[in-house]
Amino acid sequence: MAWAYLARVAEPPCAAVIALVDAIGPVDAASAIRRRSVPDGFGAVLPATAARHDADCATADLDAAAAVGARLVTRSDAEWPAWSLLALSQADTAARGGAPLALWVRGPARLDELVTDSVALIGSRAASPYGAHVTGLLAAGLAGEGFTVISGGAFGVDGAAHKAVVRSGGVTAAVMACGIDRDYPAAHSALLGEIARTGAVISEYPPGTTAARHRFLTRNRLVASLSGGTVVVEAGRRSGAANTAAWARKLGRPLGAVPGPVTSATSVGCHRMIADGLAVLVSDVASVVALVRPDGGGDVGRGRTKPTDGLSEDELRVHDAIPARGGVTIEEIAFAAGLEIGAARTALARLEVGGLVENVAGQWRLASG
Amino acid sequence: MAWAYLARVAEPPCAAVIALVDAIGPVDAASAIRRRSVPDGFGAVLPATAARHDADCATADLDAAAAVGARLVTRSDAEWPAWSLLALSQADTAARGGAPLALWVRGPARLDELVTDSVALIGSRAASPYGAHVTGLLAAGLAGEGFTVISGGAFGVDGAAHKAVVRSGGVTAAVMACGIDRDYPAAHSALLGEIARTGAVISEYPPGTTAARHRFLTRNRLVASLSGGTVVVEAGRRSGAANTAAWARKLGRPLGAVPGPVTSATSVGCHRMIADGLAVLVSDVASVVALVRPDGGGDVGRGRTKPTDGLSEDELRVHDAIPARGGVTIEEIAFAAGLEIGAARTALARLEVGGLVENVAGQWRLASG
């Protein structure tokens, strides 16, 4: 009851309330706020809670949450994703939206498990058919690799991501700018129900809260912080996705962007992020996995745990220049690899010693093993 | 006559012959090679010229060139693009293809003027419709900015680049892997004629030389070195364009790559170059100009010589968030810019002082001036 009261008494995020709770516990904090009498040093709590301190909706909020199968997860709960949210508490980020006090969660997924291997797929609400298609490919592929796909439940890229994961039987989480009992947008009512059935619909805002512009910005920081990395699939010149992307960078999380046709307005933001060195170009599931798991830990990353590991640039090019079936001459290899004959010969010799290629009747082919 | 003899007597590029010419001049060099008697220290010339030293085709070559309106431009000529080719003579590149001794040039363009503002547009022979379209946009746009567009005269991206420049009345140069009198590919015969009418068809190989695989690799270094920068518009996983791109990097020239749909096989090479940090993502004429003229010198580069020069990131975002017509509230601006209200207010104040925005009846708009 105290947590539910505290979760509504100030517009989240409110660092002052969190500091008070950390100092004297939620029950005493709720009581102090109600009585308008807080310990020395916590004076900032009073103006932040002035408007709502005497409207206690705790019971109603918990009932409303229960009615849609949701629960309140707090900073004191075992499943609290403290590690993911840690960066939000750091000095330079806290000023623009610190860690949340609590999160309303609708769905069976545990927050700490949800964030363990997670990627945010975000982008334009007005996604192009290309953007929606690529979002679906990435979302289903990442779900297949065991990742939680996190997004914002909106039209466009968000919706395409959630839908593809739901269809593929994976886990997806929608972080909302409104209460977990408000289906926003309304047309996503059924989709949000599906997400909540196996994953999680998450919000920092109490039940009944309506989506408002400033809440999207506040919500964006949660999308970025709950995810191991963020990928912008499509974004126009002034997309809101740029804000989530900026949060990912501020929090030190990997940021990727998917390229598209340079003739497409919905790829302009992605291209700019890549060209400006803010985002890494990602083009498929493997490159996203490599982005968020730079130390490996998967067998999807490019070249990782492959027999071609550790090859030099020339050797890789020569290896790539040999077709999967059949043999080719050294001249054909040198040409395809863009190497001088001598360099190709050196690389072939090393690859042969390494057992990767073999010479059969004067033609080079990939080793049958 | 001596230069024409020397241009054929060894398969180009031949550093030994160039060294001899530099030491004793072309007439004595030709004579020494014919007599098989070279000065001490130039012994490498003999094996390189063994096969062709007694077949003097100089007259025939000059006649064949003249027949197609071509001339032989040598290292001693005023129009020799010595500065562009300098990097080819440096130790680490010379081993894989040094500077040329001479170039056969068909067309009115002077080589030194041709290379002054030049960009190579290269890519897959099997360009997609998207690739051909974007190539045309870039080529015509660069020609309109006064750039020479250099390519290899091949099908696909090369052809689309040349064609767009010819149509737009600009100057384009095709660097060939065969003699300037061989129309290769044959289907580009008319196009090569058009290129030669206003620009240049260029080759290091004597008239009559047929295209051969190793000559494409050798030719690629000339495309890269004659250009102020190279842009790969489309390239598959094993495109020959990767070789030209590698030359551009080796020569210290800017390298750009155009992104495309991640679902397109002909963009895989471009995406890989960008993701690996080998190429800069370029998406339009302005970004190509910015690539090859990093110090400015044009008014096309992004933001260059614009009133928004020198703005901070926040100020730019706020400026971008204000529509071209009509006013918006600070809340709308903060949302579109992905900024807190306070940060947006600070940026607006600075923009107002700078005369870029104005506040009319509580709404912000771009300054009418």
Boltz contact constraints between the chains, C-beta under 6 A:
constraints:
  - contact:
      token1: [A, 96]
      token2: [B, 340]
      max_distance: 6.0
  - contact:
      token1: [A, 130]
      token2: [B, 261]
      max_distance: 6.0
  - contact:
      token1: [A, 134]
      token2: [B, 262]
      max_distance: 6.0
  - contact:
      token1: [A, 213]
      token2: [B, 335]
      max_distance: 6.0
  - contact:
      token1: [A, 238]
      token2: [B, 320]
      max_distance: 6.0
  - contact:
      token1: [A, 238]
      token2: [B, 336]
      max_distance: 6.0
  - contact:
      token1: [A, 242]
      token2: [B, 338]
      max_distance: 6.0
  - contact:
      token1: [A, 243]
      token2: [B, 338]
      max_distance: 6.0
  - contact:
      token1: [A, 258]
      token2: [B, 262]
      max_distance: 6.0
  - contact:
      token1: [A, 259]
      token2: [B, 259]
      max_distance: 6.0
  - contact:
      token1: [A, 260]
      token2: [B, 261]
      max_distance: 6.0
  - contact:
      token1: [A, 261]
      token2: [B, 130]
      max_distance: 6.0
  - contact:
      token1: [A, 261]
      token2: [B, 260]
      max_distance: 6.0
  - contact:
      token1: [A, 261]
      token2: [B, 261]
      max_distance: 6.0
  - contact:
      token1: [A, 262]
      token2: [B, 134]
      max_distance: 6.0
  - contact:
      token1: [A, 262]
      token2: [B, 258]
      max_distance: 6.0
  - contact:
      token1: [A, 262]
      token2: [B, 283]
      max_distance: 6.0
  - contact:
      token1: [A, 271]
      token2: [B, 281]
      max_distance: 6.0
  - contact:
      token1: [A, 271]
      token2: [B, 283]
      max_distance: 6.0
  - contact:
      token1: [A, 274]
      token2: [B, 281]
      max_distance: 6.0
  - contact:
      token1: [A, 275]
      token2: [B, 281]
      max_distance: 6.0
  - contact:
      token1: [A, 281]
      token2: [B, 271]
      max_distance: 6.0
  - contact:
      token1: [A, 281]
      token2: [B, 274]
      max_distance: 6.0
  - contact:
      token1: [A, 281]
      token2: [B, 275]
      max_distance: 6.0
  - contact:
      token1: [A, 283]
      token2: [B, 262]
      max_distance: 6.0
  - contact:
      token1: [A, 283]
      token2: [B, 271]
      max_distance: 6.0
  - contact:
      token1: [A, 320]
      token2: [B, 238]
      max_distance: 6.0
  - contact:
      token1: [A, 335]
      token2: [B, 213]
      max_distance: 6.0
  - contact:
      token1: [A, 336]
      token2: [B, 238]
      max_distance: 6.0
  - contact:
      token1: [A, 338]
      token2: [B, 242]
      max_distance: 6.0
  - contact:
      token1: [A, 338]
      token2: [B, 243]
      max_distance: 6.0
  - contact:
      token1: [A, 340]
      token2: [B, 96]
      max_distance: 6.0
